[in-house]
Amino acid sequence: MDALVFIDTNILLDFYRYPQGSAVLSILNHIDKNHPILITGNQVEMEFKKNRQKVILESIASLSGPKWDTFKVPVILSDEKAATLINKSKDSIVSNTKKLKAKIDKLLRNPTRNDEVYKTLEKLFRSKGDYNLGRHNKLRFDVRELAKKRFILGYPPRKDKDTSIGDAINWEWVIHCAKAANKDVIIVSRDADYGHFYNKESIINDWLAGEFKERVGKRRKVVLTKRLTWALKEVSIDIKDADIQEEEELIVTAESQSTKRTEKSDEKTSGSGEFDNIIKELLS
């Protein structure tokens, strides 16, 4: 596919959410080697740096370790070999957890030295390519004006409760880059701002699809996907099957967590969850 690739901020933050494996370094390496086909800009950089620490802390929340004060072997079993092994494992787990937390501290405090994700993306954000709307690019002022108009008119991409023009800036820059390069564009995002996801397929918003053809060219198209590995493969980058599988596992986990958060939010809003629990207690 003859296309440029726009990677939304939420996908870049996924590098801190990946399960343990090799996909992160492998995909980061592809990003590092392919700046010329990547659409990015100061807006994406700001959103990434704004949310990076929060995502790291959310990702390592489970590192609190087992609750050893409640995990105790009964005295009658204390002489068993298994009990001895558990105590040895406890010491090892506590020690290694401390090491991981020390590493996290370094990631948070000094990312330019200790965070491979940050360092790789910093090179992308600092690149002077034609498709980077960084501070060095004076076109950012024109793009902002178009984005302001778009936001006022309520055009997508835009969340219902948006108070900033960030998504509008990114879209206007995508349009500009597609016209300048005369290429298709693949948007990698899990946000519903750009479209919806049905039966494991991504479907670009109707208005955005039509607008893209009107402003870029009838023969050009914009494609939405939530899989970065798929997007890179479509532009002829060699992607390992293992990397594809790891990203798929990440997406499944992320969507499951998102569903749970939505359900909890609905319960708080309606109050029905708490009411149901009270009823269950009364009937038990």
Secondary structure by P-SEA (a helix, b strand, c coil): ccbbbbbccccccccccccccaaaaaaaaaaaaccccccccaaaaaaaaacaaaaaaaaaccccccccccccccccccccaaaaaaaaaaaaaaaaaaaaaaaaaaaacccccccaaaaaaaaaaaccccccccccccaaaaaaaaaaaaaaacccccccccccaaaaaaaaaaaaaaaaacbbbbbbcccccccccccccccccaaaaaaaaaccccccbbbbbccaaaaaaaacccccaaaaaaaaaaaaaaaaaaaaaaaaaaaaaaaaaaaaaaaaaaac
